[in-house]
Amino acid sequence: MVYGTIAVAGFLLGGVYSTWKTNRGFAVVLGVLAVLAVGGAVAWAL
């Protein structure tokens, strides 16, 4: 489950990278979701 959550965070970070120039608001939302996914993975691992 931890690896899947980290994979989702990586997918979200890729979305941030690809949308940053065209739609910064959406990129910020994706970035926040990526941070939450990483936090959830760390919490799940502990």
C-alpha positions in Angstrom: 0.0 0.0 0.0 2.9 2.4 0.8 4.5 1.8 -2.6 1.1 2.5 -4.4 0.7 5.7 -2.5 4.2 6.9 -3.4 3.5 6.0 -7.0 0.3 8.1 -6.9 2.4 11.0 -5.4 4.8 10.7 -8.3 2.0 10.7 -10.8 0.6 13.9 -9.2 4.1 15.5 -9.2 4.3 14.7 -12.9 1.0 16.5 -13.4 2.3 19.5 -11.5 5.3 19.6 -13.8 3.3 19.3 -17.0 0.6 21.8 -16.1 2.6 24.5 -14.4 3.0 26.7 -17.5 -0.6 26.5 -18.6 -2.7 26.3 -15.5 -0.9 27.2 -12.2 -4.0 27.0 -10.0 -4.6 23.3 -11.0 -0.8 22.6 -10.6 -1.0 24.0 -7.0 -3.9 21.7 -6.2 -2.0 18.7 -7.7 1.0 19.7 -5.6 -1.0 19.8 -2.4 -2.5 16.4 -3.2 1.0 15.0 -3.8 2.2 16.3 -0.5 -0.8 14.7 1.2 -0.1 11.4 -0.6 3.5 11.4 0.6 2.4 12.2 4.1 -0.1 9.4 4.0 2.6 7.0 2.8 4.9 8.0 5.6 2.2 7.7 8.2 1.2 4.3 6.8 4.8 3.1 6.9 5.2 4.1 10.6 
